[in-house]
């Protein structure tokens, strides 16, 4: 017998351990000797207890299987029901959107969202689509922003860059100043408007006559291929510079109304087409629908997400649109009901600018590429077609409206082309044959084509005013300035801003043709269908038309003209323009754009030299840089996906193509129109007071290059 020894138990006065104890029915035989216990097990005594344990285990296992099967079955049923139970997202904050691999967009609730069950008959609320309104400014990815406040900028904006006066560009029209009045010393007592700037407006052109917006694959409407980029917008007033408190004379005649920038008789079809508006209140826009860059740099998924067009080329080719627009000012109570329904810069009617094929159109230098003249047997005139008028801008000369543009395929890419614009009321036949598609027809004649070579974004000069007795300080004591409009000295062109280079433009027989309404009978041997060329182009082509650098080959900056017409400032005798830089200077394709990118702009004025410098003959004095602002950007109007508002930044491509003064050049409005990302346009006004504050006078003889400096580290 095996003996197992254990610890001794303490004796108790009330407990007596017997010498031998036997327990009946026990599984073990226990033999106790004194304080020691001996335990003896046998196989026969273990068998009944083991069977009982096995039975209990089997019962427990069976019960577990029954309950487990029931639980699993219940879970499967509930899961199946849950699949068909939609969820409703109650958005208490921002809803994040995520794009799945298959292109579907899922709504992901933020931390502030709660998820509740939604009855089966209700539908999930979808987020508002991006870029669903073609008349609203487009949203673009963040890659299409300038990056004005980025901590790490590319070298061409930082270490390698110079800026006017070493000042980094700023936002011209920050959001907080929209429709706000100027304060403090900016306010005067003349009762004039003190609004600093207006909210930008997008010119909303109708593209449906040449473009289908419906995407057949999704059965939804997409945005147009472009919305018309780089618009030029001008006033149709006969004299938009009329102002109170300033006396102007024309040819010594004391009447400010005698100065006429645009003769109403040349645009009379517009008067009859829009009788509800006085002609002086209307504006005219021109823009190109061409090879835009709306989708540049976007992935296929981003094109879908941002609802951009599926076209890869301009539908039905390039075309130029002219549109009549409402005025920028608020409407008065006595305006007609039709007038009060329109907001500022709304399009009243539009038409495609056509080319009348009365002579050959093009140059022999372009390897025989030109458009033949073609008569129209139906009306005894000539056929009209839509043509490539690239980067069109308006200017005025001899009371007429002109358009300047480029047509590389037919005239080369160095020449800038000019034509006077003609208008007619539309008839059914003309609308069908000419493709104008509006309430009026606008066209240019091949026989009235003028070429100017070889500047960069050439601006024309036709009107000049000068201040009378500018040396007499008493003239300004009462706040009034006496100015006079100088007799027309012919059309001039600012071919370069740095250094300021102005040349004469010889219109040849075009002026006589416009006056006598006859066609040219002779064709220049060098140019087919040209009415004229620039005077310097005849004798010394390629020398005097280039920058006026002098014998020392003075360094030059990379500033370029932008708007097509230098606007006179009668109160100071200056001519106002707007110019741009793009950095880097080259126009090679990059990750940012097909051509130039990271544009900044600056206002500038030029004026003829002082009397003493020109021998008293102001008309023969040369033009010099007078004032120039620091550089600026227009604020970005895009709201990228995932953002609530537009960022405090500019666009990677901005091109100011239109500039006009509406009212006094002292306290009136400056109308600015510009393109965004080679895709859409915008127009806004700023106070002339703000403009005058931005313009800073330069030292006599200084050019833009003399002002270019690297920005200091503190400014960065």
Secondary structure, 3 states (H helix, E strand, C coil): CCCCCCCCCCCECCECCCCCCCCCCCCCEEEEECCEEEEECCHHHHHHHHHHHHHHHHHHHHHHHHHHHHHHHHHHHHHHHHHCCCEEEECCCCCEEEECCCCCEEEECCCCCEEEECCCCCCCCCCCCCCCCCCCCCCCCHHHECCCCCCCCCHHHCCCCCEECCCCCEECCCHHHECCECCHHHCCCCCCCCECECCCECCCCCCCCCCCCEECCCCEECCCCCCCEEEEEEECCCCCCCCCCCEEEECCECCHHHCCCCCHHHHHHHHHHCCCCCHHHCEEEEEEECCCCCCCCCCHHHHHHCCCCCCCCCCCCCEEEEEEECCCCCCCCCCCHHHHCCCCCCEEEEEEEEEECCCCEEEHHHCCCEECCCEECCCCEECEEECCCEEEEEEEECCEEEEEEECHHHHCCCCEEEEECEEEECCHHHHHHHCCCCCEEEEEEHHHEEEECCCCCCEEECCCEEECCCCCHHHHCCCCCEEEECCCCCCEEEEECCCCEEEECCCCCHHHHHHHCCCCCCCCCCEECEEEECHHHHHCCCCCCCCCCCCCCCCCCCCEECCCECEEECCCCEEEEEEEEECCCCCCCCCCCCCCCCEEEEEEEEEECCHHHCCCCHHHCCEEEEEECCCEECCCCCCCCCCCCCCCCCECCEEEEEEEEECCCCCCEEEEEEEECCCEEEEEEEEHHHHHHHCEECCCCCCHHHHEECCCCCCC
